Amino acid sequence: MLQHIHPTAYIGDAVSLGKNTTVGPFAVIEAGAILGDNCTVGAHAVVHSHVKMGNANVLHPHAVLGGLPQDTSFNSATVSWLVCGDNNVFREGFTAHRASKEHGETRIGSDCYFMNNSHVAHDCRIGDKTIFANNVAIGGFVDIGHNVFMGGAVVVHQFCRVGAFAIVQGTTGLNMDVIPFMLIGGRPARHYKLNTVGLRRAGITGTRYAVLSQAFRRLKDKKNLDDLDETAELDYLKNWLAVKSKRGLHGFVAIAAAHEQA
């Protein structure tokens, strides 16, 4: 099992390191942590106990995974986890906390990119191929879908949801849910239009895009989606909207229809 561990790094008892693991100077991997193959842990990075990590994850210097929840009622003896998928990049100063409930999990998917000083709080769920720009901070129990882009310095209140393929403009504060496939921003936050560029890059074009465009207008006008052509995206949107929201949905800007082009 080929590994490259700097002599100043600290590796705790019962740590599981996959093959081709690299651990840099003064990095810390605490007892019981699990890292898959081809992972890189940069200088001064910390992987706490109760972290389970897949393959090919990269921790840049001073990233910290699996810290205690920032919950004043949390008992540090609670057994909970931070679970990460594969091929994630955690840039300098990134932090993610383990769950606050017994045997609970904070979950990060695969192929995500977390920029400098971004933060994932306890009990959050992050989908695949999602990007957090610098200084994004999300509260506890936040649910972020696949292929979401969170602009710089976005902050999200606990228990909010951000649907798949949404894009949140930098410096936006979210205290309610963000509808999938849409662009949101402003103060207060409002849905503007479909995430046109992101959808087309993902191959959601033609009829699939046209149906979402119709759905956007229906939602803005508080109409139902029942008679629209069925697509995988519309099915996801309906199922997402059917889940009872703990925070409610952000509204729409008055000029939204003028911005949206099919």
LOLUMDO-835629 format. One line per field, with one value per residue: x, y, z of N, C-alpha, C in turn; residue in one letter; residue number from 1. Coordinates in steps of 0.02 Angstrom, whole numbers, plus 50000, padded with zeros to 5 digits. Example, Ala and Ser with C-alpha at 12.3 -4.5 7.8 and 13.67 -1.06 7.14 Angstrom:
REM LOLUMDO-835629
nx	c(50660_50642) $
ny	c(49716_49888) $
nz	c(50390_50354) $
cax	c(50615_50684) $
cay	c(49775_49947) $
caz	c(50390_50357) $
cx	c(50660_50645) $
cy	c(49835_50002) $
cz	c(50390_50394) $
aa	c(A_S) $
i	c(1_2) $
END
This chain:
REM LOLUMDO-835629
nx	c(50043_50049_50097_50117_50175_50208_50343_50311_50175_50024_49952_49814_49758_49691_49658_49602_49683_49676_49754_49893_49886_49920_49993_50021_50145_50129_49995_49841_49763_49635_49596_49513_49463_49417_49486_49479_49555_49694_49686_49726_49797_49827_49958_49945_49810_49659_49582_49455_49404_49267_49246_49208_49273_49275_49358_49501_49491_49537_49617_49659_49787_49752_49617_49475_49395_49249_49231_49163_48986_48923_48835_48762_48702_48754_48820_48979_49008_48921_48891_48917_48925_49028_49010_49087_49090_49171_49312_49311_49356_49429_49462_49581_49556_49426_49283_49190_49061_49023_48868_48732_48649_48625_48705_48681_48711_48811_48815_48913_48918_48988_49122_49122_49164_49240_49273_49393_49379_49245_49094_49014_48883_48825_48730_48694_48656_48737_48730_48795_48927_48923_48961_49040_49078_49205_49194_49062_48929_48833_48693_48641_48562_48534_48488_48563_48550_48601_48728_48728_48770_48845_48867_49000_49015_48883_48753_48659_48511_48473_48390_48347_48316_48400_48368_48412_48527_48514_48568_48648_48666_48813_48842_48711_48581_48497_48344_48239_48174_48254_48202_48221_48329_48339_48389_48437_48440_48486_48423_48288_48309_48263_48185_48242_48254_48267_48411_48492_48618_48683_48591_48594_48728_48722_48654_48517_48407_48308_48149_48149_48206_48112_47996_48031_48043_47910_47858_47923_47860_47729_47742_47780_47663_47582_47516_47466_47564_47513_47469_47578_47703_47775_47935_48098_48155_48045_47973_48060_48054_47919_47911_48003_47940_47831_47873_47855_47896_48006_48037_47973_47953_48063_48009_47968_48045_47964_47984_48016_47964_47997_48132_48150_48182_48125) $
ny	c(49941_50095_50244_50418_50498_50637_50660_50745_50742_50695_50543_50461_50324_50173_50228_50227_50224_50243_50172_50254_50373_50540_50637_50790_50908_50927_50897_50830_50680_50610_50481_50338_50394_50380_50365_50359_50289_50373_50501_50668_50756_50911_51023_51058_51032_50961_50810_50757_50633_50521_50547_50496_50464_50462_50417_50501_50631_50801_50894_51054_51160_51191_51161_51093_50952_50876_50934_50977_51004_51172_51198_51239_51149_51027_50868_50811_50677_50615_50504_50535_50582_50643_50624_50602_50600_50557_50631_50766_50938_51030_51186_51305_51337_51289_51223_51089_51017_50878_50783_50831_50746_50587_50457_50523_50603_50720_50757_50757_50759_50698_50756_50892_51066_51167_51326_51445_51464_51431_51356_51214_51171_51074_50924_50950_50924_50898_50900_50815_50881_51015_51186_51293_51458_51575_51603_51563_51519_51403_51364_51246_51089_51118_51090_51057_51043_50941_51002_51139_51312_51417_51582_51699_51733_51703_51673_51557_51522_51408_51252_51282_51247_51219_51199_51079_51124_51260_51432_51544_51712_51805_51866_51856_51835_51700_51654_51575_51443_51396_51380_51239_51242_51378_51553_51657_51805_51965_52086_52100_51922_51860_51758_51764_51713_51569_51462_51482_51465_51365_51258_51233_51197_51077_51001_51013_51053_51111_51034_50996_51107_51205_51162_51183_51322_51358_51309_51392_51516_51482_51455_51582_51651_51591_51473_51302_51156_51052_51015_51018_50956_50800_50784_50729_50830_50910_50819_50802_50934_50946_50847_50900_51020_50965_50924_50968_51129_51195_51326_51402_51476_51579_51728_51800_51916_52064_52088_51969_51890_51962_51943_51809_51696_51581) $
nz	c(50000_49943_50014_50056_50180_50273_50390_50497_50510_50599_50635_50695_50802_50730_50607_50440_50293_50121_49973_49893_49964_50013_50137_50206_50280_50455_50455_50523_50562_50641_50763_50700_50582_50408_50253_50076_49926_49845_49902_49955_50084_50136_50198_50371_50369_50439_50482_50571_50695_50658_50525_50362_50209_50031_49877_49803_49854_49890_50008_50040_50117_50288_50283_50369_50419_50488_50615_50779_50794_50786_50900_51044_51129_51101_51138_51156_51161_51079_50946_50785_50609_50473_50306_50154_49975_49822_49737_49776_49805_49929_49974_50044_50215_50219_50305_50378_50473_50581_50607_50717_50784_50864_50781_50663_50502_50419_50250_50104_49931_49778_49670_49699_49729_49842_49886_49957_50133_50142_50213_50283_50380_50524_50494_50363_50188_50039_49865_49716_49611_49647_49681_49794_49809_49870_50045_50066_50175_50257_50360_50490_50444_50311_50142_49993_49820_49675_49561_49591_49600_49712_49741_49786_49961_49993_50109_50206_50290_50425_50392_50263_50088_49934_49771_49640_49509_49529_49538_49641_49666_49709_49877_49916_50036_50103_50168_50147_50040_49884_49722_49612_49466_49443_49442_49574_49672_49746_49868_49964_49933_49772_49646_49481_49346_49237_49260_49137_49067_49143_49129_48991_48975_49040_48952_48949_48848_48707_48700_48834_48899_48860_48925_49060_49055_49033_49153_49245_49220_49254_49392_49438_49413_49502_49464_49429_49381_49310_49177_49093_48976_49013_49081_49136_49213_49246_49322_49431_49481_49519_49619_49710_49746_49809_49932_50099_50147_50269_50281_50185_50018_49923_49838_49675_49563_49502_49368_49311_49205_49092_49084_49057_48930_48815) $
cax	c(50000_50094_50073_50167_50156_50263_50360_50281_50103_50000_49901_49788_49747_49636_49642_49604_49706_49677_49818_49914_49868_49973_49978_50073_50175_50089_49925_49816_49708_49620_49579_49452_49445_49422_49501_49484_49616_49715_49669_49781_49784_49879_49991_49905_49740_49637_49526_49437_49370_49198_49244_49213_49288_49287_49422_49526_49475_49596_49612_49712_49810_49709_49548_49459_49335_49223_49231_49101_48935_48919_48770_48780_48673_48784_48861_49035_49010_48874_48922_48887_48974_49033_49022_49103_49098_49234_49335_49296_49411_49416_49515_49610_49511_49359_49263_49127_49051_48982_48798_48717_48606_48656_48710_48664_48765_48818_48835_48938_48919_49050_49139_49107_49221_49227_49326_49423_49341_49174_49076_48955_48865_48802_48668_48679_48664_48761_48728_48854_48946_48903_49017_49035_49130_49236_49157_48993_48916_48765_48676_48626_48505_48522_48490_48584_48544_48656_48744_48712_48825_48834_48915_49040_48986_48813_48738_48596_48482_48463_48331_48329_48332_48418_48355_48464_48540_48503_48627_48635_48712_48857_48820_48640_48562_48438_48309_48186_48198_48268_48171_48270_48340_48328_48437_48409_48486_48455_48409_48285_48321_48206_48198_48243_48245_48300_48484_48497_48684_48694_48548_48619_48790_48704_48617_48445_48391_48250_48085_48162_48214_48050_47949_48052_48026_47838_47848_47944_47807_47671_47755_47779_47593_47547_47476_47492_47605_47485_47459_47639_47732_47816_48007_48132_48165_47980_47956_48100_48029_47856_47926_48036_47889_47783_47900_47835_47952_48009_48053_47937_47989_48075_47965_47994_48047_47906_48001_48046_47942_48032_48200_48152_48173_48122) $
cay	c(50000_50152_50306_50469_50533_50679_50639_50788_50731_50652_50494_50430_50252_50144_50267_50188_50264_50205_50172_50316_50431_50588_50677_50841_50927_50950_50878_50788_50635_50584_50410_50311_50424_50335_50399_50313_50290_50431_50563_50713_50798_50962_51045_51086_51013_50918_50765_50733_50569_50521_50567_50444_50499_50418_50418_50558_50696_50842_50945_51103_51178_51221_51136_51054_50911_50836_50968_50972_51052_51235_51192_51243_51093_50965_50828_50788_50604_50591_50473_50559_50575_50681_50575_50635_50555_50554_50684_50833_50983_51073_51234_51330_51364_51259_51184_51052_50987_50817_50793_50848_50695_50521_50418_50564_50615_50775_50721_50794_50712_50689_50804_50960_51111_51214_51375_51467_51487_51413_51317_51170_51160_51007_50894_50973_50876_50932_50855_50808_50933_51080_51231_51348_51508_51597_51630_51540_51489_51377_51343_51176_51056_51145_51039_51086_50991_50930_51052_51206_51359_51466_51636_51720_51764_51685_51643_51520_51507_51337_51217_51301_51201_51248_51145_51062_51169_51330_51474_51597_51767_51821_51909_51847_51802_51658_51632_51530_51394_51416_51332_51210_51264_51450_51602_51698_51855_52027_52097_52029_51875_51845_51720_51807_51678_51504_51460_51465_51441_51301_51207_51216_51160_51010_50966_51021_51099_51090_51026_50993_51176_51240_51144_51219_51392_51364_51298_51452_51567_51459_51465_51654_51673_51550_51423_51234_51129_50986_50998_51025_50893_50767_50774_50711_50891_50931_50771_50821_50997_50932_50810_50947_51066_50928_50916_51024_51172_51222_51398_51436_51488_51647_51750_51817_51988_52082_52089_51905_51864_51998_51918_51739_51681_51509) $
caz	c(50000_49935_50047_50063_50242_50298_50458_50548_50513_50653_50614_50755_50803_50692_50547_50378_50237_50059_49938_49861_50005_50028_50196_50207_50343_50512_50449_50578_50547_50707_50771_50671_50518_50352_50190_50021_49887_49806_49935_49973_50142_50133_50260_50425_50364_50494_50473_50638_50701_50634_50454_50312_50147_49974_49841_49764_49884_49901_50060_50038_50184_50339_50281_50429_50409_50543_50680_50818_50774_50823_50933_51116_51166_51077_51182_51114_51161_51028_50888_50723_50555_50411_50253_50090_49918_49786_49691_49801_49820_49987_49972_50107_50265_50218_50364_50377_50539_50584_50624_50786_50813_50871_50720_50606_50454_50371_50188_50046_49875_49740_49617_49722_49736_49896_49884_50020_50191_50141_50273_50283_50451_50545_50469_50295_50132_49979_49808_49674_49562_49673_49692_49841_49801_49932_50103_50073_50240_50263_50428_50500_50412_50245_50089_49929_49768_49627_49509_49616_49608_49765_49730_49843_50021_50005_50174_50203_50355_50437_50367_50195_50033_49870_49723_49591_49452_49546_49545_49690_49655_49766_49932_49931_50098_50093_50229_50123_49992_49816_49676_49566_49397_49437_49466_49627_49699_49769_49939_49982_49878_49729_49586_49422_49282_49236_49255_49066_49049_49176_49100_48925_48983_49063_48899_48958_48793_48667_48736_48906_48922_48849_48978_49120_49045_49047_49224_49279_49214_49293_49463_49451_49412_49552_49430_49438_49327_49295_49107_49054_48952_49064_49071_49198_49253_49274_49375_49489_49507_49553_49681_49755_49772_49850_50000_50141_50163_50337_50279_50132_49956_49902_49785_49609_49547_49461_49297_49294_49140_49041_49080_49039_48860_48803) $
cx	c(50045_50062_50132_50147_50216_50279_50331_50206_50086_49943_49879_49780_49688_49612_49648_49623_49708_49746_49829_49890_49930_49951_50036_50098_50124_50014_49907_49759_49693_49597_49513_49430_49457_49431_49509_49551_49629_49692_49733_49759_49841_49907_49941_49830_49723_49578_49511_49412_49298_49192_49252_49219_49301_49355_49436_49500_49539_49580_49672_49732_49756_49635_49536_49393_49315_49226_49164_49050_48938_48849_48784_48752_48706_48828_48917_49042_48963_48913_48884_48943_48972_49052_49031_49111_49167_49249_49313_49360_49390_49474_49531_49555_49440_49346_49197_49120_49010_48912_48789_48676_48642_48648_48687_48724_48757_48846_48856_48945_48987_49059_49120_49172_49202_49285_49344_49371_49266_49159_49013_48941_48840_48736_48648_48687_48680_48762_48793_48865_48921_48965_48997_49093_49156_49185_49083_48985_48844_48754_48658_48563_48487_48531_48505_48584_48607_48666_48722_48776_48805_48888_48949_49000_48911_48806_48668_48573_48471_48394_48308_48348_48351_48414_48411_48467_48523_48570_48607_48688_48752_48826_48746_48631_48497_48408_48247_48215_48207_48244_48223_48271_48341_48386_48403_48462_48448_48446_48343_48292_48257_48230_48192_48222_48273_48376_48502_48564_48697_48654_48574_48684_48777_48665_48542_48422_48327_48187_48095_48170_48148_47999_47967_48036_47952_47824_47867_47889_47745_47682_47753_47707_47549_47497_47507_47528_47576_47483_47520_47665_47778_47889_48037_48140_48099_47959_47995_48072_47964_47868_47959_47986_47840_47808_47883_47897_47949_48019_48010_47982_48001_48030_48003_47997_47990_47921_48029_48027_47979_48103_48204_48137_48173_48177) $
cy	c(50062_50214_50353_50513_50572_50660_50684_50780_50687_50608_50456_50355_50233_50188_50221_50235_50220_50208_50238_50378_50475_50632_50726_50859_50952_50938_50832_50746_50597_50511_50393_50342_50374_50377_50347_50319_50358_50498_50603_50757_50847_50981_51078_51072_50963_50876_50736_50662_50576_50550_50504_50478_50449_50429_50487_50625_50734_50896_50991_51124_51212_51206_51091_51018_50876_50868_50961_51023_51115_51241_51189_51185_51027_50933_50796_50712_50574_50562_50496_50566_50634_50631_50613_50582_50558_50620_50754_50872_51029_51123_51261_51359_51337_51221_51149_51014_50923_50832_50803_50794_50627_50481_50457_50576_50684_50743_50770_50743_50706_50745_50875_51000_51165_51262_51400_51489_51477_51363_51278_51152_51088_50988_50919_50915_50915_50882_50854_50870_51002_51121_51284_51396_51530_51623_51614_51506_51466_51350_51269_51153_51087_51090_51074_51031_50984_50992_51123_51248_51412_51520_51658_51753_51753_51655_51613_51503_51432_51315_51240_51245_51243_51193_51136_51113_51242_51366_51533_51651_51783_51873_51903_51813_51764_51639_51591_51486_51424_51361_51304_51245_51341_51491_51646_51747_51915_52029_52135_51984_51862_51802_51766_51770_51608_51512_51437_51434_51372_51244_51185_51178_51088_50971_50969_51075_51075_51088_51026_51064_51214_51225_51180_51293_51404_51356_51359_51505_51548_51472_51539_51679_51632_51502_51355_51211_51066_50968_51008_50957_50865_50761_50755_50772_50914_50884_50787_50884_50986_50896_50856_50994_51031_50917_50978_51064_51195_51297_51437_51449_51562_51664_51766_51893_52003_52077_52022_51882_51899_51973_51848_51729_51606_51487) $
cz	c(50000_49966_50054_50122_50267_50370_50513_50554_50573_50627_50677_50748_50759_50634_50486_50321_50175_50026_49902_49898_50016_50086_50206_50276_50394_50503_50507_50552_50612_50705_50738_50606_50461_50288_50135_49985_49856_49836_49951_50030_50149_50200_50308_50418_50421_50471_50541_50636_50674_50564_50412_50244_50091_49942_49811_49790_49898_49953_50054_50109_50225_50328_50342_50417_50473_50611_50715_50793_50817_50852_51007_51156_51147_51130_51141_51114_51109_50969_50826_50672_50506_50358_50187_50036_49888_49749_49712_49813_49875_49992_50042_50153_50263_50282_50352_50443_50535_50611_50699_50822_50815_50807_50657_50562_50422_50308_50134_49990_49843_49689_49635_49729_49787_49901_49955_50071_50185_50197_50262_50356_50462_50510_50400_50246_50069_49922_49769_49630_49583_49691_49743_49826_49870_49983_50103_50141_50244_50334_50430_50463_50345_50193_50023_49876_49726_49583_49529_49617_49659_49758_49794_49899_50028_50074_50173_50274_50363_50412_50298_50146_49971_49819_49673_49534_49466_49548_49590_49681_49719_49812_49948_49999_50088_50161_50212_50067_49922_49769_49628_49499_49389_49463_49517_49651_49724_49844_49946_49920_49839_49670_49525_49359_49290_49234_49185_49047_49079_49147_49031_48928_49004_49010_48906_48909_48759_48709_48811_48935_48915_48904_49044_49114_49058_49121_49265_49278_49255_49367_49481_49456_49460_49520_49438_49374_49296_49222_49063_49031_49005_49040_49138_49243_49285_49331_49438_49522_49546_49620_49732_49786_49818_49921_50041_50161_50236_50338_50230_50072_49945_49842_49721_49601_49499_49386_49273_49224_49083_49031_49050_48965_48850_48756) $
aa	c(M_L_Q_H_I_H_P_T_A_Y_I_G_D_A_V_S_L_G_K_N_T_T_V_G_P_F_A_V_I_E_A_G_A_I_L_G_D_N_C_T_V_G_A_H_A_V_V_H_S_H_V_K_M_G_N_A_N_V_L_H_P_H_A_V_L_G_G_L_P_Q_D_T_S_F_N_S_A_T_V_S_W_L_V_C_G_D_N_N_V_F_R_E_G_F_T_A_H_R_A_S_K_E_H_G_E_T_R_I_G_S_D_C_Y_F_M_N_N_S_H_V_A_H_D_C_R_I_G_D_K_T_I_F_A_N_N_V_A_I_G_G_F_V_D_I_G_H_N_V_F_M_G_G_A_V_V_V_H_Q_F_C_R_V_G_A_F_A_I_V_Q_G_T_T_G_L_N_M_D_V_I_P_F_M_L_I_G_G_R_P_A_R_H_Y_K_L_N_T_V_G_L_R_R_A_G_I_T_G_T_R_Y_A_V_L_S_Q_A_F_R_R_L_K_D_K_K_N_L_D_D_L_D_E_T_A_E_L_D_Y_L_K_N_W_L_A_V_K_S_K_R_G_L_H_G_F_V_A_I_A_A_A_H_E_Q_A) $
i	c(1_2_3_4_5_6_7_8_9_10_11_12_13_14_15_16_17_18_19_20_21_22_23_24_25_26_27_28_29_30_31_32_33_34_35_36_37_38_39_40_41_42_43_44_45_46_47_48_49_50_51_52_53_54_55_56_57_58_59_60_61_62_63_64_65_66_67_68_69_70_71_72_73_74_75_76_77_78_79_80_81_82_83_84_85_86_87_88_89_90_91_92_93_94_95_96_97_98_99_100_101_102_103_104_105_106_107_108_109_110_111_112_113_114_115_116_117_118_119_120_121_122_123_124_125_126_127_128_129_130_131_132_133_134_135_136_137_138_139_140_141_142_143_144_145_146_147_148_149_150_151_152_153_154_155_156_157_158_159_160_161_162_163_164_165_166_167_168_169_170_171_172_173_174_175_176_177_178_179_180_181_182_183_184_185_186_187_188_189_190_191_192_193_194_195_196_197_198_199_200_201_202_203_204_205_206_207_208_209_210_211_212_213_214_215_216_217_218_219_220_221_222_223_224_225_226_227_228_229_230_231_232_233_234_235_236_237_238_239_240_241_242_243_244_245_246_247_248_249_250_251_252_253_254_255_256_257_258_259_260_261_262) $
END
